């Protein structure tokens, strides 16, 4: 897989491969190749999400490096409680 592929492109390609495999039209050898490509894309997407999560954690630390945690308000998701 090309390193210049972004998350959104990889996810769309993964979705396309899933649809293709669900169609039951691929011969076994091609289905295995498609599955292998899907696994690679899935791992790439997971790495991208992990990196984004780490970046968010870094960006949401206070001046002493402690994580800023907020409780989720189900009735009003735009307002977080501290």
C-alpha positions as CSV (number, residue, x, y, z in Angstrom):
1,X,0.0,0.0,0.0
2,X,1.3,3.4,-0.9
3,X,2.3,5.6,2.1
4,X,0.7,8.7,0.5
5,X,-2.8,7.2,0.9
6,X,-4.8,9.2,3.5
7,X,-7.2,7.7,6.0
8,X,-10.3,8.6,4.1
9,X,-9.0,7.0,0.8
10,X,-7.9,3.9,2.6
11,X,-11.3,3.6,4.4
12,X,-13.2,4.0,1.1
13,X,-11.0,1.3,-0.5
14,X,-11.6,-1.0,2.4
15,X,-15.4,-0.5,2.1
16,X,-15.2,-1.2,-1.6
17,X,-13.3,-4.5,-0.9
18,X,-15.8,-5.5,1.6
19,X,-18.7,-5.0,-0.8
20,X,-16.7,-6.9,-3.5
21,X,-16.1,-9.8,-1.1
22,X,-19.7,-9.9,0.1
23,X,-20.8,-10.3,-3.6
24,X,-19.7,-14.0,-3.7
25,X,-18.4,-13.5,-7.2
26,X,-14.6,-13.8,-6.5
27,X,-12.7,-17.1,-7.1
28,X,-11.0,-18.3,-4.0
29,X,-7.5,-17.1,-5.0
30,X,-8.8,-13.6,-5.8
31,X,-10.9,-13.6,-2.6
32,X,-7.8,-14.4,-0.5
33,X,-5.8,-11.6,-2.2
34,X,-8.7,-9.2,-1.6
35,X,-8.9,-10.3,2.0
36,X,-5.2,-9.8,2.4
37,X,-5.4,-6.3,0.9
38,X,-8.4,-5.5,3.2
39,X,-6.4,-6.6,6.3
40,X,-3.5,-4.3,5.3
41,X,-6.0,-1.4,4.8
42,X,-7.7,-2.2,8.1
43,X,-4.4,-2.1,10.0
44,X,-3.4,1.1,8.2
45,X,-6.7,2.7,9.2
46,X,-6.3,1.5,12.8
47,X,-2.8,3.1,12.9
48,X,-4.2,6.4,11.6
49,X,-6.9,6.4,14.3
50,X,-4.4,5.5,17.0
51,X,-2.2,8.4,15.9
52,X,-5.1,10.8,15.8
53,X,-6.1,9.7,19.3
54,X,-2.6,10.3,20.6
55,X,-2.6,13.7,19.0
56,X,-5.9,14.6,20.7
57,X,-4.6,13.4,24.0
58,X,-1.6,15.6,23.7
59,X,-3.7,18.6,22.6
60,X,-6.1,18.2,25.5
61,X,-3.6,18.3,28.4
62,X,-3.4,21.2,30.8
63,X,-0.3,23.3,31.3
64,X,1.1,20.6,33.7
65,X,0.7,17.8,31.3
66,X,-2.4,16.3,33.0
67,X,-5.2,15.0,30.7
68,X,-8.3,17.2,30.7
69,X,-11.3,14.8,31.2
70,X,-14.9,15.8,30.8
71,X,-18.0,13.8,31.6
72,X,-20.3,13.3,28.7
73,X,-23.8,14.8,28.9
74,X,-26.2,12.6,27.0
75,X,-28.9,15.2,27.0
76,X,-26.7,17.9,25.6
77,X,-23.6,16.5,23.9
78,X,-22.4,20.1,23.1
79,X,-21.9,20.8,26.8
80,X,-19.4,18.7,28.7
81,X,-19.2,18.7,32.5
82,X,-15.9,19.1,34.2
